[in-house]
Amino acid sequence: MILSASLYASMYNQSCSACQGNRYQTCSSTTNKCQCPGNSYWNGSMCPLKLFENAACGQIDACRSDLNLSCIINSYGEFTQCLIVTIPANANWSQNGVTVAGGNGGGGATNQLFYPLQCTTNGQVVAGGNGQGNGLNQLNQPSDVLIDKETDSLIICDDGNQRVVRWSRGSGTTQGEILIGSIACVGLAIDEQRYLYVSNGGNQEVRRYQMGETNGTLVAGGNGQGTGLNQLNGPTYLFVDQDHSVYVSEYWNFRVMKWEKGATAGIVVAGGQVQGSALTQLWGPQGLFVDTLRTLYVADEENCRVMRWTQGANQGTEIVGGNIAGAGVNELNRPMGLSIDRYGNLYVADACNNRIQRFSIK
């Protein structure tokens, strides 16, 4: 039997009456809408079967989660392969990092970085490189970047120009295009349906955008600057999990919040005290990563450390850094972005040391 998109498109995400008695979609008791049946996933046009170990995957929910498989995201934000990657809650990392990019002083040479905010090991200029400015061939203090595999392009939060831009990764690209203008963007994330999430420090909110959309849908904050659970104060980096919950670092509230899909208020999952260096505290949280056990990893900028918070914990643990700010192999100086590879190794953008550090899992 050959399955056609026409069997799915007219029903998916419609009210349950549209798929009553249908074999291709089922009524979700959670959303009361037509959804893909078990062990299948929505790929934008139909409901193929979820994938097994080692299969190539293109979105976060494409793999058999009942078999502990996850669609692994590499350090460039690309979905890659279905693998079992479960980092034990008590895992340890080497306390001495290895420099994998930069580390040659701050500068614009291809073997240098200047205050890196996200993780990369690629020394090729792929966007900007034409001096600071607001031209379409320029960037001004870019704060975050991700890869859109469908268009083979970079999506960049061009913070200093208050815009989100897209640069093709194809050869011969000389300028970008503006996706969203007049936005005080800081952090970016993308989900498996290519919805783009942007943190807006000016409006103290996070919005979700369909590609090509300029207004977006509010998913976190939007109630002014404050400490309430329905407010944000200095939203920076984002992480979106397979349930479309949005994790938000709040620089000035010294906390990380989880906003479940459709929620009008968030849940404190790390920090939330006054600023400080205790294990219950954060001071300037930045880059985020959430693993398959819902364990949160966060770059704690002012404390020069990376923290791990297990689900439901009221305090975290230091996994790297935490010494005085410095340039030693066991030191960090304003850690910003972070990512974890398929093996569990940790990568940290060590901003004031102009380098990317890798800390190997033990």
ABEGO torsion letter per residue (X at the ends): XBBBAAAAAAABGBBAAAABGBAABBBBAAAGBBBBBBGBBBAGABBBBBBBBGBBBABAAABBAAAGBBBBBBAAGBBABBBBBBBBAABBBBABBBBABEGAEBEABAABBBGBABBBABABBABEGAEBEABAABBBGBABBBBBAAAGBBBBBBAAAGBBBBBBABBGBABBBBABBGBBBABBBBBAAGBBBBBBAAAGBBBBBBBGBAAEBBABEGAEBEABAABBBGBBBBBBBAAGBBBBBBAAAGBBBBBBBGBABBBBABEGBBBEABAABBBGBBBBBBBAAGBBBBBBAAAGBBBBBBBGBABBBBABEGBBBBABAABBBGBBBBBBBAAGBBBBBBAAAGBBBBBBBX
